[in-house]
Protein backbone atom coordinates (compact mmCIF):
# COMPACT_ATOMS: atom_id res chain seq x y z
CA UNK A 1 0.00 0.00 0.00
CA UNK A 2 2.90 2.39 0.60
CA UNK A 3 3.48 2.75 -3.15
CA UNK A 4 -0.17 3.57 -3.74
CA UNK A 5 0.22 7.09 -2.48
CA UNK A 6 3.16 7.72 -4.81
CA UNK A 7 1.19 6.71 -7.94
CA UNK A 8 -0.27 10.14 -8.54
CA UNK A 9 -0.90 10.06 -12.28
CA UNK A 10 -0.72 13.11 -14.59
CA UNK A 11 -2.78 12.09 -17.29
CA UNK A 12 -13.18 14.49 -24.13
CA UNK A 13 -22.70 13.89 -29.95
CA UNK A 14 -24.42 15.80 -31.84
CA UNK A 15 -25.53 19.32 -31.06
CA UNK A 16 -28.22 19.20 -28.43
CA UNK A 17 -31.73 20.01 -29.52
CA UNK A 18 -34.23 21.43 -27.08
CA UNK A 19 -36.69 18.57 -26.53
CA UNK A 20 -40.24 19.24 -27.66
CA UNK A 21 -42.68 19.57 -24.81
CA UNK A 22 -39.95 20.27 -22.24
CA UNK A 23 -41.15 22.92 -19.82
CA UNK A 24 -39.04 26.05 -20.04
CA UNK A 25 -39.60 27.17 -16.44
CA UNK A 26 -35.83 27.71 -15.86
CA UNK A 27 -36.13 30.43 -18.52
CA UNK A 28 -38.74 32.36 -16.57
CA UNK A 29 -36.00 34.55 -15.19
CA UNK A 30 -35.32 35.72 -18.76
CA UNK A 31 -38.84 36.95 -19.47
CA UNK A 32 -37.77 40.46 -18.64
CA UNK A 33 -35.69 40.40 -21.82
CA UNK A 34 -37.51 41.81 -24.84
CA UNK A 35 -36.98 40.78 -28.42
CA UNK A 36 -34.22 42.52 -30.32
CA UNK A 37 -36.71 44.62 -32.26
CA UNK A 38 -38.29 45.86 -29.03
CA UNK A 39 -34.94 46.76 -27.43
CA UNK A 40 -33.35 48.46 -30.43
CA UNK A 41 -34.75 51.95 -30.15
CA UNK A 42 -31.46 53.74 -30.72
CA UNK A 43 -27.98 52.94 -32.07
CA UNK A 44 -26.61 52.98 -28.51
CA UNK A 45 -29.00 50.24 -27.38
CA UNK A 46 -28.06 47.82 -30.17
CA UNK A 47 -25.08 46.20 -28.34
CA UNK A 48 -27.23 45.75 -25.23
CA UNK A 49 -29.95 44.08 -27.24
CA UNK A 50 -27.45 41.81 -28.92
CA UNK A 51 -25.91 40.74 -25.60
CA UNK A 52 -29.33 40.08 -24.11
CA UNK A 53 -30.33 37.89 -27.01
CA UNK A 54 -27.03 36.01 -26.91
CA UNK A 55 -27.45 35.36 -23.18
CA UNK A 56 -31.01 34.13 -23.69
CA UNK A 57 -29.97 31.83 -26.52
CA UNK A 58 -27.03 30.48 -24.52
CA UNK A 59 -29.29 29.64 -21.58
CA UNK A 60 -31.65 27.84 -23.95
CA UNK A 61 -28.75 25.85 -25.36
CA UNK A 62 -27.49 24.90 -21.88
CA UNK A 63 -30.94 23.82 -20.77
CA UNK A 64 -31.29 21.76 -23.94
CA UNK A 65 -27.91 20.13 -23.36
CA UNK A 66 -28.71 19.22 -19.76
CA UNK A 67 -32.16 17.93 -20.69
CA UNK A 68 -30.63 15.85 -23.47
CA UNK A 69 -28.31 14.28 -20.87
CA UNK A 70 -31.09 13.22 -18.53
CA UNK A 71 -31.48 16.26 -16.26
CA UNK A 72 -35.08 16.83 -15.17
CA UNK A 73 -36.78 20.21 -15.18
CA UNK A 74 -36.57 20.43 -11.38
CA UNK A 75 -32.87 19.52 -11.43
CA UNK A 76 -32.10 22.23 -13.98
CA UNK A 77 -34.06 24.74 -11.93
CA UNK A 78 -32.10 23.69 -8.84
CA UNK A 79 -28.79 24.22 -10.63
CA UNK A 80 -29.99 27.62 -11.85
CA UNK A 81 -30.80 28.66 -8.27
CA UNK A 82 -27.66 27.30 -6.65
CA UNK A 83 -25.10 28.25 -9.29
CA UNK A 84 -26.71 30.27 -12.12
CA UNK A 85 -23.38 30.81 -13.86
CA UNK A 86 -23.69 27.27 -15.23
CA UNK A 87 -26.56 28.33 -17.48
CA UNK A 88 -24.37 31.07 -18.94
CA UNK A 89 -21.47 28.76 -19.80
CA UNK A 90 -20.61 27.65 -23.31
CA UNK A 91 -22.52 24.37 -23.66
CA UNK A 92 -20.31 22.79 -26.32
CA UNK A 93 -16.86 23.87 -25.14
CA UNK A 94 -17.32 24.05 -21.34
CA UNK A 95 -20.12 21.71 -20.26
CA UNK A 96 -20.37 18.89 -22.81
CA UNK A 97 -16.76 17.63 -22.42
CA UNK A 98 -17.28 17.24 -18.66
CA UNK A 99 -20.56 15.38 -19.06
CA UNK A 100 -18.92 13.07 -21.59
CA UNK A 101 -15.97 12.52 -19.26
CA UNK A 102 -18.25 11.35 -16.45
CA UNK A 103 -20.07 9.14 -18.94
CA UNK A 104 -16.78 7.62 -20.09
CA UNK A 105 -15.98 6.69 -16.50
CA UNK A 106 -19.18 4.69 -16.18
CA UNK A 107 -21.59 7.07 -14.46
CA UNK A 108 -25.16 6.81 -15.71
CA UNK A 109 -27.17 9.88 -16.75
CA UNK A 110 -29.18 9.91 -13.47
CA UNK A 111 -25.94 9.57 -11.48
CA UNK A 112 -24.35 12.47 -13.37
CA UNK A 113 -27.43 14.61 -12.88
CA UNK A 114 -27.46 13.87 -9.16
CA UNK A 115 -23.73 14.64 -8.89
CA UNK A 116 -24.08 17.99 -10.65
CA UNK A 117 -27.18 18.95 -8.66
CA UNK A 118 -25.32 18.22 -5.42
CA UNK A 119 -22.15 20.05 -6.51
CA UNK A 120 -22.96 22.39 -9.46
CA UNK A 121 -19.50 23.91 -9.34
CA UNK A 122 -18.10 20.63 -10.60
CA UNK A 123 -19.08 21.82 -14.10
CA UNK A 124 -17.28 25.12 -13.59
CA UNK A 125 -13.80 23.69 -13.00
CA UNK A 126 -11.30 23.00 -15.74
CA UNK A 127 -11.60 19.46 -17.11
CA UNK A 128 -7.93 19.07 -17.99
CA UNK A 129 -6.41 21.03 -15.12
CA UNK A 130 -8.73 20.14 -12.27
CA UNK A 131 -11.31 17.37 -12.78
CA UNK A 132 -9.17 14.77 -14.56
CA UNK A 133 -6.11 15.23 -12.29
CA UNK A 134 -8.38 15.06 -9.21
CA UNK A 135 -10.11 11.93 -10.49
CA UNK A 136 -6.77 10.27 -11.22
CA UNK A 137 -5.38 11.25 -7.83
CA UNK A 138 -8.36 9.76 -6.02
CA UNK A 139 -8.07 6.59 -8.09
CA UNK A 140 -4.38 6.33 -7.22
CA UNK A 141 -5.21 6.61 -3.53
CA UNK A 142 -8.24 4.31 -3.48
CA UNK A 143 -6.76 1.80 -5.91
CA UNK A 144 -9.62 1.32 -8.37
CA UNK A 145 -11.97 3.20 -10.67
CA UNK A 146 -14.96 1.51 -9.05
CA UNK A 147 -14.06 2.88 -5.61
CA UNK A 148 -13.36 6.29 -7.14
CA UNK A 149 -16.81 6.46 -8.74
CA UNK A 150 -18.48 5.46 -5.48
CA UNK A 151 -16.39 8.10 -3.71
CA UNK A 152 -17.22 11.06 -5.96
CA UNK A 153 -20.94 10.28 -5.78
CA UNK A 154 -20.74 11.42 -2.15
CA UNK A 155 -17.84 13.87 -2.32
CA UNK A 156 -18.15 15.36 -5.80
CA UNK A 157 -17.00 18.76 -4.60
CA UNK A 158 -13.51 17.37 -4.11
CA UNK A 159 -13.12 17.32 -7.90
CA UNK A 160 -12.87 21.11 -7.78
CA UNK A 161 -9.63 20.98 -5.74
CA UNK A 162 -6.03 20.51 -6.78
CA UNK A 163 -5.51 17.44 -4.63
CA UNK A 164 -1.81 17.16 -5.38
CA UNK A 165 -1.36 20.46 -3.55
CA UNK A 166 -4.14 20.35 -0.94
CA UNK A 167 -4.13 16.64 -0.02
CA UNK A 168 -0.77 15.19 -1.06
CA UNK A 169 1.43 17.03 1.48
CA UNK A 170 -0.93 16.17 4.35
CA UNK A 171 -0.95 12.48 3.50
CA UNK A 172 2.83 12.59 3.47
CA UNK A 173 2.86 14.23 6.93
CA UNK A 174 0.81 11.34 8.30
CA UNK A 175 2.99 8.71 6.64
CA UNK A 176 6.14 10.28 8.07
CA UNK A 177 4.93 9.86 11.65
CA UNK A 178 3.89 6.28 11.11
CA UNK A 179 0.18 6.40 10.34
CA UNK A 180 -0.53 3.15 8.42
CA UNK A 181 -1.54 3.42 4.78
CA UNK A 182 -4.62 1.34 5.56
CA UNK A 183 -5.83 3.92 8.11
CA UNK A 184 -5.12 6.81 5.75
CA UNK A 185 -7.02 5.02 3.00
CA UNK A 186 -9.95 4.23 5.28
CA UNK A 187 -10.27 7.74 6.64
CA UNK A 188 -9.72 9.42 3.27
CA UNK A 189 -12.55 7.31 1.92
CA UNK A 190 -15.02 8.53 4.55
CA UNK A 191 -13.68 11.93 5.65
CA UNK A 192 -11.69 13.36 2.71
CA UNK A 193 -12.12 16.93 3.91
CA UNK A 194 -9.80 16.16 6.81
CA UNK A 195 -6.93 15.98 4.35
CA UNK A 196 -7.85 19.04 2.31
CA UNK A 197 -6.34 21.64 4.61
CA UNK A 198 -3.46 24.08 4.71
CA UNK A 199 -0.45 21.81 5.26
CA UNK A 200 1.12 24.08 7.90
CA UNK A 201 -2.03 24.08 10.06
CA UNK A 202 -2.59 20.41 9.35
CA UNK A 203 0.89 19.63 10.65
CA UNK A 204 0.25 21.72 13.78
CA UNK A 205 -2.90 19.70 14.46
CA UNK A 206 -1.08 16.41 13.92
CA UNK A 207 1.64 17.50 16.35
CA UNK A 208 -0.96 18.51 18.92
CA UNK A 209 -2.69 15.12 18.66
CA UNK A 210 0.68 13.41 19.02
CA UNK A 211 1.47 15.45 22.15
CA UNK A 212 -1.88 14.41 23.64
CA UNK A 213 -0.68 10.84 23.58
CA UNK A 214 -2.62 9.37 20.67
CA UNK A 215 -0.99 6.39 18.96
CA UNK A 216 -0.42 7.10 15.22
CA UNK A 217 -0.86 3.39 14.56
CA UNK A 218 -4.51 3.48 15.62
CA UNK A 219 -7.47 4.90 13.70
CA UNK A 220 -8.40 7.04 16.72
CA UNK A 221 -5.41 9.21 15.86
CA UNK A 222 -7.07 10.35 12.63
CA UNK A 223 -10.42 10.76 14.39
CA UNK A 224 -8.72 13.12 16.85
CA UNK A 225 -7.10 15.05 13.98
CA UNK A 226 -10.51 15.45 12.37
CA UNK A 227 -12.08 16.57 15.64
CA UNK A 228 -9.46 19.23 16.30
CA UNK A 229 -9.49 20.46 12.71
CA UNK A 230 -13.28 20.79 12.80
CA UNK A 231 -13.34 23.38 15.58
CA UNK A 232 -11.58 26.56 16.57
CA UNK A 233 -9.63 26.86 19.81
CA UNK A 234 -12.39 29.02 21.30
CA UNK A 235 -14.98 26.33 20.50
CA UNK A 236 -12.77 23.69 22.10
CA UNK A 237 -12.33 25.86 25.20
CA UNK A 238 -16.09 26.42 25.51
CA UNK A 239 -16.77 22.68 25.42
CA UNK A 240 -14.03 22.03 27.96
CA UNK A 241 -15.69 24.60 30.21
CA UNK A 242 -19.06 22.81 29.86
CA UNK A 243 -17.49 19.55 31.03
CA UNK A 244 -15.74 21.36 33.88
CA UNK A 245 -19.10 22.73 35.08
CA UNK A 246 -20.21 19.14 35.51
CA UNK A 247 -17.28 18.53 37.83
CA UNK A 248 -14.77 16.97 35.44
CA UNK A 249 -11.11 17.80 35.80
CA UNK A 250 -8.81 18.75 32.92
CA UNK A 251 -7.24 15.31 33.15
CA UNK A 252 -10.62 13.55 32.98
CA UNK A 253 -11.64 15.62 29.95
CA UNK A 254 -8.42 14.78 28.11
CA UNK A 255 -8.84 11.11 28.99
CA UNK A 256 -12.40 11.17 27.68
CA UNK A 257 -11.20 12.76 24.43
CA UNK A 258 -8.50 10.11 24.03
CA UNK A 259 -11.03 7.32 24.51
CA UNK A 260 -13.69 8.82 22.25
CA UNK A 261 -12.73 12.00 20.34
CA UNK A 262 -16.31 12.46 19.15
CA UNK A 263 -17.26 13.54 22.67
CA UNK A 264 -15.81 16.94 21.76
CA UNK A 265 -17.59 17.08 18.40
CA UNK A 266 -21.11 17.27 19.82
CA UNK A 267 -22.66 20.63 20.63
CA UNK A 268 -22.54 22.29 24.04
CA UNK A 269 -26.29 21.71 24.38
CA UNK A 270 -25.79 18.03 23.60
CA UNK A 271 -23.09 17.74 26.25
CA UNK A 272 -25.29 19.44 28.82
CA UNK A 273 -28.30 17.29 27.90
CA UNK A 274 -26.39 14.01 28.11
CA UNK A 275 -24.65 14.91 31.36
CA UNK A 276 -27.96 16.01 32.87
CA UNK A 277 -29.51 12.68 31.87
CA UNK A 278 -26.79 10.50 33.38
CA UNK A 279 -26.04 12.60 36.46
CA UNK A 280 -29.45 13.94 37.46
CA UNK A 281 -31.91 11.42 36.01
CA UNK A 282 -29.92 8.19 36.30
CA UNK A 283 -27.84 9.19 39.32
CA UNK A 284 -24.36 8.51 37.92
CA UNK A 285 -21.24 10.38 38.92
CA UNK A 286 -19.87 12.70 36.24
CA UNK A 287 -16.63 10.69 36.31
CA UNK A 288 -18.69 7.64 35.31
CA UNK A 289 -19.54 9.37 32.03
CA UNK A 290 -15.98 10.62 31.54
CA UNK A 291 -14.74 7.03 31.64
CA UNK A 292 -17.37 6.09 29.03
CA UNK A 293 -17.42 9.15 26.75
CA UNK A 294 -19.14 7.29 23.90
CA UNK A 295 -22.32 7.69 25.95
CA UNK A 296 -22.23 11.42 25.20
CA UNK A 297 -22.74 10.74 21.49
CA UNK A 298 -25.99 8.84 21.96
CA UNK A 299 -29.14 10.68 20.88
CA UNK A 300 -30.88 12.23 23.85
CA UNK A 301 -34.25 12.35 22.10
CA UNK A 302 -34.22 9.03 20.24
CA UNK A 303 -32.20 6.84 22.60
CA UNK A 304 -31.55 8.15 26.10
CA UNK A 305 -34.95 9.58 27.02
CA UNK A 306 -37.05 6.60 25.82
CA UNK A 307 -34.76 4.12 27.55
CA UNK A 308 -34.53 6.36 30.59
CA UNK A 309 -38.30 6.01 30.88
CA UNK A 310 -38.01 2.21 30.92
CA UNK A 311 -35.18 2.44 33.46
CA UNK A 312 -37.26 4.54 35.84
CA UNK A 313 -40.27 2.19 35.56
CA UNK A 314 -38.15 -0.90 36.25
CA UNK A 315 -36.38 0.86 39.11
CA UNK A 316 -39.64 1.95 40.76
CA UNK A 317 -40.99 -1.60 40.50
CA UNK A 318 -37.85 -2.97 42.10
CA UNK A 319 -37.05 -5.07 39.03
CA UNK A 320 -33.54 -3.66 38.59
CA UNK A 321 -30.99 -2.13 40.90
CA UNK A 322 -29.89 1.46 40.62
CA UNK A 323 -27.27 2.00 37.90
CA UNK A 324 -27.57 -1.61 36.71
CA UNK A 325 -25.19 -1.87 33.74
CA UNK A 326 -26.08 1.55 32.38
CA UNK A 327 -23.79 1.31 29.30
CA UNK A 328 -25.52 -1.91 28.22
CA UNK A 329 -28.92 -0.39 29.00
CA UNK A 330 -28.45 2.61 26.70
CA UNK A 331 -25.98 1.26 24.13
CA UNK A 332 -27.37 -2.16 23.20
CA UNK A 333 -29.17 -2.67 19.91
CA UNK A 334 -32.92 -2.16 19.79
CA UNK A 335 -33.71 -5.87 19.62
CA UNK A 336 -31.33 -6.74 22.43
CA UNK A 337 -32.69 -3.95 24.62
CA UNK A 338 -36.26 -5.20 24.22
CA UNK A 339 -35.26 -8.85 24.76
CA UNK A 340 -33.20 -8.11 27.86
CA UNK A 341 -35.01 -5.26 29.61
CA UNK A 342 -38.64 -5.28 28.44
CA UNK A 343 -39.77 -8.78 27.44
CA UNK A 344 -38.77 -10.43 30.77
CA UNK A 345 -41.14 -8.03 32.58
CA UNK A 346 -44.14 -8.10 30.25
CA UNK A 347 -46.35 -9.92 32.72
CA UNK A 348 -45.45 -7.76 35.70
CA UNK A 349 -45.69 -4.49 33.75
CA UNK A 350 -48.35 -4.85 31.04
CA UNK A 351 -48.05 -2.21 28.31
CA UNK A 352 -44.38 -1.41 28.97
CA UNK A 353 -43.37 -2.26 25.41
CA UNK A 354 -46.22 -0.22 23.96
CA UNK A 355 -45.32 2.76 26.15
CA UNK A 356 -41.66 2.50 25.12
CA UNK A 357 -42.57 2.30 21.42
CA UNK A 358 -44.80 5.34 21.83
CA UNK A 359 -41.88 7.25 23.31
CA UNK A 360 -39.83 6.30 20.25
CA UNK A 361 -42.59 7.47 17.92
CA UNK A 362 -42.87 10.77 19.77
CA UNK A 363 -39.10 11.26 19.43
CA UNK A 364 -39.36 11.09 15.63
CA UNK A 365 -41.96 13.83 15.36
C-alpha positions in Angstrom: 0.0 0.0 0.0 2.9 2.4 0.6 3.5 2.7 -3.1 -0.2 3.6 -3.7 0.2 7.1 -2.5 3.2 7.7 -4.8 1.2 6.7 -7.9 -0.3 10.1 -8.5 -0.9 10.1 -12.3 -0.7 13.1 -14.6 -2.8 12.1 -17.3 -13.2 14.5 -24.1 -22.7 13.9 -29.9 -24.4 15.8 -31.8 -25.5 19.3 -31.1 -28.2 19.2 -28.4 -31.7 20.0 -29.5 -34.2 21.4 -27.1 -36.7 18.6 -26.5 -40.2 19.2 -27.7 -42.7 19.6 -24.8 -39.9 20.3 -22.2 -41.1 22.9 -19.8 -39.0 26.0 -20.0 -39.6 27.2 -16.4 -35.8 27.7 -15.9 -36.1 30.4 -18.5 -38.7 32.4 -16.6 -36.0 34.6 -15.2 -35.3 35.7 -18.8 -38.8 36.9 -19.5 -37.8 40.5 -18.6 -35.7 40.4 -21.8 -37.5 41.8 -24.8 -37.0 40.8 -28.4 -34.2 42.5 -30.3 -36.7 44.6 -32.3 -38.3 45.9 -29.0 -34.9 46.8 -27.4 -33.4 48.5 -30.4 -34.7 52.0 -30.2 -31.5 53.7 -30.7 -28.0 52.9 -32.1 -26.6 53.0 -28.5 -29.0 50.2 -27.4 -28.1 47.8 -30.2 -25.1 46.2 -28.3 -27.2 45.8 -25.2 -29.9 44.1 -27.2 -27.5 41.8 -28.9 -25.9 40.7 -25.6 -29.3 40.1 -24.1 -30.3 37.9 -27.0 -27.0 36.0 -26.9 -27.5 35.4 -23.2 -31.0 34.1 -23.7 -30.0 31.8 -26.5 -27.0 30.5 -24.5 -29.3 29.6 -21.6 -31.7 27.8 -23.9 -28.7 25.8 -25.4 -27.5 24.9 -21.9 -30.9 23.8 -20.8 -31.3 21.8 -23.9 -27.9 20.1 -23.4 -28.7 19.2 -19.8 -32.2 17.9 -20.7 -30.6 15.8 -23.5 -28.3 14.3 -20.9 -31.1 13.2 -18.5 -31.5 16.3 -16.3 -35.1 16.8 -15.2 -36.8 20.2 -15.2 -36.6 20.4 -11.4 -32.9 19.5 -11.4 -32.1 22.2 -14.0 -34.1 24.7 -11.9 -32.1 23.7 -8.8 -28.8 24.2 -10.6 -30.0 27.6 -11.8 -30.8 28.7 -8.3 -27.7 27.3 -6.6 -25.1 28.2 -9.3 -26.7 30.3 -12.1 -23.4 30.8 -13.9 -23.7 27.3 -15.2 -26.6 28.3 -17.5 -24.4 31.1 -18.9 -21.5 28.8 -19.8 -20.6 27.6 -23.3 -22.5 24.4 -23.7 -20.3 22.8 -26.3 -16.9 23.9 -25.1 -17.3 24.1 -21.3 -20.1 21.7 -20.3 -20.4 18.9 -22.8 -16.8 17.6 -22.4 -17.3 17.2 -18.7 -20.6 15.4 -19.1 -18.9 13.1 -21.6 -16.0 12.5 -19.3 -18.2 11.3 -16.5 -20.1 9.1 -18.9 -16.8 7.6 -20.1 -16.0 6.7 -16.5 -19.2 4.7 -16.2 -21.6 7.1 -14.5 -25.2 6.8 -15.7 -27.2 9.9 -16.7 -29.2 9.9 -13.5 -25.9 9.6 -11.5 -24.3 12.5 -13.4 -27.4 14.6 -12.9 -27.5 13.9 -9.2 -23.7 14.6 -8.9 -24.1 18.0 -10.7 -27.2 19.0 -8.7 -25.3 18.2 -5.4 -22.2 20.0 -6.5 -23.0 22.4 -9.5 -19.5 23.9 -9.3 -18.1 20.6 -10.6 -19.1 21.8 -14.1 -17.3 25.1 -13.6 -13.8 23.7 -13.0 -11.3 23.0 -15.7 -11.6 19.5 -17.1 -7.9 19.1 -18.0 -6.4 21.0 -15.1 -8.7 20.1 -12.3 -11.3 17.4 -12.8 -9.2 14.8 -14.6 -6.1 15.2 -12.3 -8.4 15.1 -9.2 -10.1 11.9 -10.5 -6.8 10.3 -11.2 -5.4 11.3 -7.8 -8.4 9.8 -6.0 -8.1 6.6 -8.1 -4.4 6.3 -7.2 -5.2 6.6 -3.5 -8.2 4.3 -3.5 -6.8 1.8 -5.9 -9.6 1.3 -8.4 -12.0 3.2 -10.7 -15.0 1.5 -9.0 -14.1 2.9 -5.6 -13.4 6.3 -7.1 -16.8 6.5 -8.7 -18.5 5.5 -5.5 -16.4 8.1 -3.7 -17.2 11.1 -6.0 -20.9 10.3 -5.8 -20.7 11.4 -2.2 -17.8 13.9 -2.3 -18.1 15.4 -5.8 -17.0 18.8 -4.6 -13.5 17.4 -4.1 -13.1 17.3 -7.9 -12.9 21.1 -7.8 -9.6 21.0 -5.7 -6.0 20.5 -6.8 -5.5 17.4 -4.6 -1.8 17.2 -5.4 -1.4 20.5 -3.5 -4.1 20.4 -0.9 -4.1 16.6 0.0 -0.8 15.2 -1.1 1.4 17.0 1.5 -0.9 16.2 4.3 -0.9 12.5 3.5 2.8 12.6 3.5 2.9 14.2 6.9 0.8 11.3 8.3 3.0 8.7 6.6 6.1 10.3 8.1 4.9 9.9 11.7 3.9 6.3 11.1 0.2 6.4 10.3 -0.5 3.2 8.4 -1.5 3.4 4.8 -4.6 1.3 5.6 -5.8 3.9 8.1 -5.1 6.8 5.8 -7.0 5.0 3.0 -10.0 4.2 5.3 -10.3 7.7 6.6 -9.7 9.4 3.3 -12.6 7.3 1.9 -15.0 8.5 4.6 -13.7 11.9 5.6 -11.7 13.4 2.7 -12.1 16.9 3.9 -9.8 16.2 6.8 -6.9 16.0 4.3 -7.9 19.0 2.3 -6.3 21.6 4.6 -3.5 24.1 4.7 -0.4 21.8 5.3 1.1 24.1 7.9 -2.0 24.1 10.1 -2.6 20.4 9.4 0.9 19.6 10.7 0.2 21.7 13.8 -2.9 19.7 14.5 -1.1 16.4 13.9 1.6 17.5 16.3 -1.0 18.5 18.9 -2.7 15.1 18.7 0.7 13.4 19.0 1.5 15.5 22.1 -1.9 14.4 23.6 -0.7 10.8 23.6 -2.6 9.4 20.7 -1.0 6.4 19.0 -0.4 7.1 15.2 -0.9 3.4 14.6 -4.5 3.5 15.6 -7.5 4.9 13.7 -8.4 7.0 16.7 -5.4 9.2 15.9 -7.1 10.4 12.6 -10.4 10.8 14.4 -8.7 13.1 16.8 -7.1 15.1 14.0 -10.5 15.4 12.4 -12.1 16.6 15.6 -9.5 19.2 16.3 -9.5 20.5 12.7 -13.3 20.8 12.8 -13.3 23.4 15.6 -11.6 26.6 16.6 -9.6 26.9 19.8 -12.4 29.0 21.3 -15.0 26.3 20.5 -12.8 23.7 22.1 -12.3 25.9 25.2 -16.1 26.4 25.5 -16.8 22.7 25.4 -14.0 22.0 28.0 -15.7 24.6 30.2 -19.1 22.8 29.9 -17.5 19.6 31.0 -15.7 21.4 33.9 -19.1 22.7 35.1 -20.2 19.1 35.5 -17.3 18.5 37.8 -14.8 17.0 35.4 -11.1 17.8 35.8 -8.8 18.7 32.9 -7.2 15.3 33.1 -10.6 13.6 33.0 -11.6 15.6 29.9 -8.4 14.8 28.1 -8.8 11.1 29.0 -12.4 11.2 27.7 -11.2 12.8 24.4 -8.5 10.1 24.0 -11.0 7.3 24.5 -13.7 8.8 22.3 -12.7 12.0 20.3 -16.3 12.5 19.2 -17.3 13.5 22.7 -15.8 16.9 21.8 -17.6 17.1 18.4 -21.1 17.3 19.8 -22.7 20.6 20.6 -22.5 22.3 24.0 -26.3 21.7 24.4 -25.8 18.0 23.6 -23.1 17.7 26.3 -25.3 19.4 28.8 -28.3 17.3 27.9 -26.4 14.0 28.1 -24.6 14.9 31.4 -28.0 16.0 32.9 -29.5 12.7 31.9 -26.8 10.5 33.4 -26.0 12.6 36.5 -29.5 13.9 37.5 -31.9 11.4 36.0 -29.9 8.2 36.3 -27.8 9.2 39.3 -24.4 8.5 37.9 -21.2 10.4 38.9 -19.9 12.7 36.2 -16.6 10.7 36.3 -18.7 7.6 35.3 -19.5 9.4 32.0 -16.0 10.6 31.5 -14.7 7.0 31.6 -17.4 6.1 29.0 -17.4 9.2 26.7 -19.1 7.3 23.9 -22.3 7.7 25.9 -22.2 11.4 25.2 -22.7 10.7 21.5 -26.0 8.8 22.0 -29.1 10.7 20.9 -30.9 12.2 23.8 -34.2 12.3 22.1 -34.2 9.0 20.2 -32.2 6.8 22.6 -31.6 8.1 26.1 -34.9 9.6 27.0 -37.0 6.6 25.8 -34.8 4.1 27.5 -34.5 6.4 30.6 -38.3 6.0 30.9 -38.0 2.2 30.9 -35.2 2.4 33.5 -37.3 4.5 35.8 -40.3 2.2 35.6 -38.2 -0.9 36.3 -36.4 0.9 39.1 -39.6 1.9 40.8 -41.0 -1.6 40.5 -37.9 -3.0 42.1 -37.0 -5.1 39.0 -33.5 -3.7 38.6 -31.0 -2.1 40.9 -29.9 1.5 40.6 -27.3 2.0 37.9 -27.6 -1.6 36.7 -25.2 -1.9 33.7 -26.1 1.5 32.4 -23.8 1.3 29.3 -25.5 -1.9 28.2 -28.9 -0.4 29.0 -28.4 2.6 26.7 -26.0 1.3 24.1 -27.4 -2.2 23.2 -29.2 -2.7 19.9 -32.9 -2.2 19.8 -33.7 -5.9 19.6 -31.3 -6.7 22.4 -32.7 -4.0 24.6 -36.3 -5.2 24.2 -35.3 -8.9 24.8 -33.2 -8.1 27.9 -35.0 -5.3 29.6 -38.6 -5.3 28.4 -39.8 -8.8 27.4 -38.8 -10.4 30.8 -41.1 -8.0 32.6 -44.1 -8.1 30.2 -46.4 -9.9 32.7 -45.4 -7.8 35.7 -45.7 -4.5 33.8 -48.3 -4.9 31.0 -48.1 -2.2 28.3 -44.4 -1.4 29.0 -43.4 -2.3 25.4 -46.2 -0.2 24.0 -45.3 2.8 26.1 -41.7 2.5 25.1 -42.6 2.3 21.4 -44.8 5.3 21.8 -41.9 7.2 23.3 -39.8 6.3 20.3 -42.6 7.5 17.9 -42.9 10.8 19.8 -39.1 11.3 19.4 -39.4 11.1 15.6 -42.0 13.8 15.4 
